[in-house]
Amino acid sequence: MLRTAGGSRAFALLVLLTGAAGLLASWVITLDKFKLLENPNFIPGCSLNPVVSCGSVMKSDQASAFGFPNPMLGLVAYGIVICVGVSLLAGARFPGWYWLTFEAGCLFGICFVTWLQFESLYRINALCLWCCLAWITTILLFWYVTSFVVRNGFLPAPAPVKTFLAEFAWLLPVLHIGVVGMLILTRWWDFWTS
């Protein structure tokens, strides 16, 4: 018989809320991108200063990595995440192939977000607040889904790793977000302290 797994209510809510936050970020960025296309002089509301400058990020080549605006990818991807979260809340149980596919999507998301973080910090030289929200939601989603998939045996791992992920699943996303925060802080240290 095909082994299936469903998540706890807390896990389902985390998946749903990260999906909703990512969708909100993607939606706002998409709307601002349309306004920017209509009027090249449009300044998004989240362009607060030379560092927090959503407009600079939206005008960059990296903002359309696949030939279309990145947030349009987010509209689809985070919509799928919301569907998974709602299904889990309704009591759905999915087979291993489904969880591994979902994990592969999360892996793609974290790799893409990591590249965007690097580009934003060291090539574009600006931050977008809505992008930062998408980064945080993707980091949380990736680490919690990875923990779930490993703990349920869909990805092989030694027993100590499973135990660690069962007890300290929160630690990896906190460390990851902390590292990104420190990179942002050190990248613009002079700006923040002047």
N, C-alpha and C positions, 0 to 999 in steps of 0.2 A: 504494500500500500504506500502511496505517495505521502511523504512526511510534510506536514504543513505547520506554520507557526503564525500566531497572531500576537499583537503587542498588548501591553498593559494600557490602561486608560491614560496614564501619564505619558507613555511613549506615543500613543496615538495623538494626544493633544500637542505634544512637542512637534510632531510631524505636521499636523494641521496648522499650528501657529507659525512655524518657520516658513511653511509654504505660503501662508497668508501675508506675512511680512515681506517675503521676497516678491510676491505678486504685487503688493502695494508699491514697493520700490520700482519694480519694472514698469508698472502702469504710469507712475508719475514721470519717470525718465522718458518713457515713450511719448507722453503728451508734450513734455518740454522739447523733445527732439523734433516733433512735428511743428511746434511753434518756431523753433530755431530754423527749420527748413523754409517756413513761410517768411520769416523775417530774420536775416542774418545778424541783425543788431539786437535781437531779443536776449535779455539777461534773465536766466532762470532765478527763481526766488531763493534757491539754495546757494547762489553765488554770493558769498558773504565778504570775501577778501581775496587777496592774491593766492592764498593757499587753498581755502575752501571755495573752489571755483568750478561749479558744475558745468558751466558753459565751456570752459577750456577742455574739460574731459570729453564732453559731448562732441566737440569739434575735432577731436583727435582721430587719427586713422585707426587707433586701437578700439575706438567705440563702435566700429563696424568690422570686427575681425573676420566675419564670414561673408562679407559683402552686403550685409543689412545690419541695421542697428542692433547691438547686443541685447538691449532690453526686450526686443521682440522674442528672442530665444528664451529670456526669463519668463515672459508671459506664458509660454507653452510649458516650460519645465516646472515652474512653481505651480501652475495649474494642475499638473500631474501629481505633484507632491500633495496638494490639497486633497485630490481625489483619494490618494492612498491613506491620508490621515482620516478622512471621513469614513472610508471603508473600514479601517481599523476600529474606529469608534463604534461602528455598527456591528462589530464582532467578526469581521472577515478574518479568515486564516488563509495565508498564501503559501504555495509550495516553494521549495528551495530555489528553483529556476527564477521565480518571480522576485524573490528577495535578492538574488545575485544580480539580476537585471537592474533592480532599483539601486543596489550598491554600485553597480557600474555607472549608472547615471550620476550618482552622488560623487563618485571618483572623478568623472569628467568635470562635474561642477567645481570641485575643490581645486583641480588642476587649472581650470580656466580662471577661477577667481584668484589663485596664487599668481598666475601670469599677469592678470589685470592689476593686482596690487603692486607688483614690481614695476609695471609700466607706469602706473599712476605716480608712484613715489619717485622713480628715477629717470623716467623718460618724458612724461607729460608734465611733471612737477606741479601737480594740483590734485586735490581730493574732491570727490563728489559725495555729499552726505548720504544721498539715497543709495549710491553704490556701496558705501560703507555698511549700510543696513543689509544690503544683499550679501555682502561678504560675511557678515556676522551670522546671518541665517544659514548660509551655505556651510560655514564651518561647523555650526551646531548640528545641522542635519547630517553632515558627513560623519562626524565622530560618533553620534548616537546610533546612526544606522549601522556603521561598521561594528560598533560594540554589540548591537542586537544580532547581526548576522554571524559574528564570531561566537557569541554566547550560545546561539541556537545550533551551532555546528554546521552551518552552511558554508563557512570558510574554515578550513582546518587551522587549529592553533593549539599550542601546548596548554595543559591545564592551568599553569600559573597565569598565563595571559588571560584565559577565560575568567579566572577568579579575580584578577585585577580589574578587568572590564566590568565585571558584575558589581564590584564594590566601589570603583572609582571612575565610572564612565564619565562623570562630570569634569574630571581633572584634565583630560586631553583637550577638550574644546576651550577650557579656561586658559590653559597654557598657550594654545594656539592663538587665541584672541589677544592674550597678553603680549606675545611676541610681536604681532602685527601692530598693536598699540605702541609698543616701545620703538618699533621701526619708524612709525609715523612721528612720534615724539622726537626721536633723535634726528630724523631727516630735516625737520623744521624747528629744531631747538632754538636757533637764533630768532626766528619769527615769533615763536610762542613766548619767549622771555624778553622780548624788546618792548 
